[in-house]
Amino acid sequence: MHGSPVHWSSLIDITFITDHLPTGDEKTIAEDYAVSFGGNAVTAAFCCAKLGFKSDLIGSQANDWLIHMFNDMAGKYGIEIHGRKVRESSLSFIMPKGSQRAIVRCRDDSFLHPFPQLNFNGCRALHLDGYLPDAALHYAKTCREVGILTSLDGGAVRANTDELLRYIDIAIVSERFCEQMNLNAHQTLEYLRSRGCRIGGNTMGERGLIWYDEDWTMQVMPSLAVPLEKIVDTNGAGDVFHGAYIYSYLNKPDARWSDHFRFSRAASVHAIQHLGNEASLPSLENVQTANGMFPEAASAEIA
């Protein structure tokens, strides 16, 4: 394997900008649109590949025209796919507006076969979004046993999240995760630490990242102050954040995680200025540019 095999949760995103969403028998014309790959860990994998480390993808796969489109995208980035059979590919419709976005998901969760068994020789990192709970737990245990870094995008609490976290090294969760757990940000970090995650964090959009480091010291990394008029599409920015810190770790495994997160913060700042996931993927030059273009925002009060 090249760098970091991951699970995917969706295949294709259709992102469009419009001021009016029609109802009934209405029609409208979007101002702009983009068709791209989608899914939390998928976008992270494409980001990692764009920055320089090829990835393997593990996830749902149907025999329809959407998978052919997705395979073409993956081939462009040199990504190898390991599919788990379903009848229909997943599809998301996304309408961004300012720093928010509305999403309609069409998803087939009825898997026809067990998850594939893979050889992890040469693999250096495993990044999960937990979408395939049984596969996520199996692969996390396998990688933990042989010393491969495990990372979790905790966008939501899933059926076996509590057990899965016991095999996760780097757990970065969302505000939605905290809400589902009925915990505030600080309590969530204590929860992650109690599960043995050596690095834990909670992304909070424009309020930045609250996290604890290698020494279990809790701290806040402010966001970069991007003017609202420059924000085009925030969907996928968190996934780029995950993919970028995986790349940074693979590139500089001895660096501190504060350095990895500063790199990924700049990568996500680049992402929010573009429409659709593929256009949002940063190059190394894009990351450097974004890091030097915007100052840090004022630190926000975090409960």
ChimeraX attribute file (.defattr): number of C-alpha atoms within 10 A of each C-alpha:
attribute: neighborCount
match mode: 1-to-1
recipient: residues
	/A:1	15
	/A:2	18
	/A:3	21
	/A:4	30
	/A:5	28
	/A:6	27
	/A:7	29
	/A:8	27
	/A:9	23
	/A:10	25
	/A:11	25
	/A:12	20
	/A:13	23
	/A:14	19
	/A:15	24
	/A:16	20
	/A:17	19
	/A:18	15
	/A:19	11
	/A:20	10
	/A:21	12
	/A:22	11
	/A:23	8
	/A:24	5
	/A:25	5
	/A:26	7
	/A:27	10
	/A:28	11
	/A:29	12
	/A:30	13
	/A:31	9
	/A:32	10
	/A:33	14
	/A:34	16
	/A:35	17
	/A:36	18
	/A:37	23
	/A:38	27
	/A:39	23
	/A:40	28
	/A:41	30
	/A:42	32
	/A:43	29
	/A:44	35
	/A:45	34
	/A:46	31
	/A:47	31
	/A:48	29
	/A:49	25
	/A:50	22
	/A:51	21
	/A:52	17
	/A:53	21
	/A:54	21
	/A:55	29
	/A:56	23
	/A:57	21
	/A:58	25
	/A:59	24
	/A:60	30
	/A:61	24
	/A:62	19
	/A:63	12
	/A:64	11
	/A:65	11
	/A:66	17
	/A:67	18
	/A:68	12
	/A:69	15
	/A:70	19
	/A:71	16
	/A:72	12
	/A:73	16
	/A:74	21
	/A:75	11
	/A:76	11
	/A:77	18
	/A:78	17
	/A:79	21
	/A:80	17
	/A:81	21
	/A:82	19
	/A:83	17
	/A:84	17
	/A:85	19
	/A:86	19
	/A:87	15
	/A:88	20
	/A:89	22
	/A:90	23
	/A:91	21
	/A:92	19
	/A:93	15
	/A:94	21
	/A:95	20
	/A:96	20
	/A:97	17
	/A:98	13
	/A:99	14
	/A:100	13
	/A:101	13
	/A:102	11
	/A:103	14
	/A:104	12
	/A:105	12
	/A:106	13
	/A:107	16
	/A:108	17
	/A:109	15
	/A:110	11
	/A:111	17
	/A:112	12
	/A:113	10
	/A:114	10
	/A:115	19
	/A:116	12
	/A:117	10
	/A:118	11
	/A:119	7
	/A:120	18
	/A:121	10
	/A:122	11
	/A:123	17
	/A:124	20
	/A:125	23
	/A:126	26
	/A:127	29
	/A:128	32
	/A:129	24
	/A:130	27
	/A:131	24
	/A:132	22
	/A:133	15
	/A:134	14
	/A:135	19
	/A:136	25
	/A:137	20
	/A:138	14
	/A:139	23
	/A:140	24
	/A:141	17
	/A:142	15
	/A:143	19
	/A:144	16
	/A:145	10
	/A:146	10
	/A:147	10
	/A:148	20
	/A:149	21
	/A:150	25
	/A:151	27
	/A:152	27
	/A:153	23
	/A:154	24
	/A:155	21
	/A:156	19
	/A:157	18
	/A:158	16
	/A:159	13
	/A:160	14
	/A:161	16
	/A:162	13
	/A:163	11
	/A:164	21
	/A:165	24
	/A:166	18
	/A:167	25
	/A:168	27
	/A:169	22
	/A:170	22
	/A:171	24
	/A:172	25
	/A:173	26
	/A:174	20
	/A:175	19
	/A:176	16
	/A:177	20
	/A:178	21
	/A:179	14
	/A:180	11
	/A:181	14
	/A:182	11
	/A:183	16
	/A:184	15
	/A:185	24
	/A:186	17
	/A:187	14
	/A:188	22
	/A:189	26
	/A:190	16
	/A:191	17
	/A:192	24
	/A:193	19
	/A:194	12
	/A:195	17
	/A:196	16
	/A:197	25
	/A:198	17
	/A:199	22
	/A:200	27
	/A:201	26
	/A:202	26
	/A:203	22
	/A:204	18
	/A:205	16
	/A:206	16
	/A:207	19
	/A:208	21
	/A:209	23
	/A:210	20
	/A:211	24
	/A:212	24
	/A:213	15
	/A:214	12
	/A:215	8
	/A:216	15
	/A:217	9
	/A:218	15
	/A:219	13
	/A:220	17
	/A:221	19
	/A:222	21
	/A:223	25
	/A:224	23
	/A:225	15
	/A:226	19
	/A:227	8
	/A:228	10
	/A:229	8
	/A:230	11
	/A:231	20
	/A:232	19
	/A:233	26
	/A:234	24
	/A:235	27
	/A:236	25
	/A:237	27
	/A:238	28
	/A:239	26
	/A:240	33
	/A:241	29
	/A:242	31
	/A:243	31
	/A:244	33
	/A:245	25
	/A:246	31
	/A:247	28
	/A:248	23
	/A:249	20
	/A:250	20
	/A:251	14
	/A:252	12
	/A:253	13
	/A:254	8
	/A:255	12
	/A:256	12
	/A:257	18
	/A:258	16
	/A:259	14
	/A:260	22
	/A:261	20
	/A:262	20
	/A:263	21
	/A:264	26
	/A:265	28
	/A:266	25
	/A:267	33
	/A:268	27
	/A:269	28
	/A:270	25
	/A:271	31
	/A:272	26
	/A:273	19
	/A:274	20
	/A:275	24
	/A:276	27
	/A:277	31
	/A:278	21
	/A:279	15
	/A:280	24
	/A:281	28
	/A:282	23
	/A:283	17
	/A:284	13
	/A:285	11
	/A:286	15
	/A:287	24
	/A:288	15
	/A:289	14
	/A:290	21
	/A:291	20
	/A:292	10
	/A:293	13
	/A:294	15
	/A:295	13
	/A:296	13
	/A:297	15
	/A:298	13
	/A:299	13
	/A:300	13
	/A:301	7
	/A:302	13
	/A:303	8
